[in-house]
């Protein structure tokens, strides 16, 4: 049986009524708060005179004017309405009227963004009238435009610096610096970030104007920066009414870009590379070019613009805060992102198409912590052993590389890059050409990839060298032999001639001829002892020299005179061809040698002060030392040393060699021939042998002299022909 307690039941009913009333009150309060939040009721576009007006009607008046910014490439205008919902029921509005193509309404968690897609960039202005936000687009040539003084074909500039009556601010500094790859950078320190800047080319110059700005007297000058080695030659700063005008005069082929970061405006002038078909976008930046104009915009909104332009997903951390004034013109988007991050001390990490942005110090701390974690995990990870069978590489060499690594740096800063961890080990078996590697899994993967790359067959190269030595010689010589004798003494008469009294004088070709004439000796008169002048033609073999002889005599006379003329002219030509060949692998040094090894004894004093004879050797041979390297294009890079030594004599100091040597490095096509060196020698000799005084007599002096002329030419040429031997093929 269940008993009822009326007091308790009444308390429960009262509690239920209070809870229901509370929930209803909270619901009504929340509904009221939702109704109190501003919302967009309608968006319309119309034409008013020469301008286009976009009307954005809201349920409540906006507390502050919305932030806006313009993009010039592609032309867009964006408005950010904080704490405003989209209650219009439209996300895309097609207009296609004037310069306005369409409107897009994007609602995020705490704001609504309205993006105007334009046909071209034009000036605009915004103003709030009660619950209506008006955005007016004006043509570039109307008086309301801040770019009224600009030429028709130049891009407009959005002015966010205030009205026409704003006070002129003075520039702080104008400087010039040389950037990477010869880029000229004009750096201007502005008075405030809201300074409007107009850039336009004019002929071969660049005109940069700073609106409603004054130029101090110290900055009104002309800078000659030709010595910096950039396309910029001069920079001239002048005051033109309420504007400061910079005239930048470049030379050659160039392109420019400009950006502004807070109070600093930078104009970059880059030289155009030789390839006219390549779009040059500055060093290390390859993104599509864009133009941005930001006036005190939130950094998060700025990163969202980059995300919309590049279709990348950008995630920002809570620490990314602050506003930025930035003006970019024709700048690659990746360079623009670097400028934004650098201006705010931010960094990024990229994974696929997702970019994460956070302060640099946070990213560095995360990377350091991750490395520490990976290091500890590697120290705790169990070791594994894997066996690698090598097909072409030697196990000992690969094991040494895995143990020692590759040294980098110099001196005390030298480091070693090891593939194995501190716990890893490797054993090489030379008999089976296998490696036994023990390490963690990650390091084994690196070892496996390394062995896969180095354990490959080497291509073979056959190198043929032709060493050609050509010799050419010419010789000409002319000589005489003049002689005579007195035969009266030999035939029984009186020899000689009387010089007074019983004194006589006898003349002969030599003392032997005189004694034979006077019959004081038994020697006979011969051709050798009756010659007065003996200057025959010179030759290694005198008997082979042609001769012509004359004798003047009378059968009844006892005296005679003879003359012998000899002449020789010789030509000789010779050629010696040495053709060594050698086959070696890619990047393998090979040597071929042929010739003689000479031994000789050299006397020297040893360390104990004793004199001893030492047998030494010297090579007189033909040597070809070559190291080929096959390039990816199919050519062969050869490092060559060719030597040809020849013995020319023996001296007291040892053998004397004629050395011809070439040491060079050359690139040759496969199967092509190149001459890597040539040595040419020419020697000419003229000599005259004569009898003093008599040899100088005109005409007759030729009977007392001999002439000799010789010329010798020697030329050495070296030709190299490399041929890549196909795998499995042979070379002829």
Order of alpha helices (4+ residues) and beta strands (2+ residues): alpha-beta-beta-beta-beta-beta-beta-beta-beta-beta-beta-beta-beta-beta-beta-beta-beta-beta-beta-beta-beta-beta-beta-alpha-beta-beta-alpha-beta-beta-alpha-beta-alpha-beta-beta-beta-beta-alpha-beta-beta-beta-alpha-beta-beta-beta-beta-beta-beta-beta-beta-beta-beta
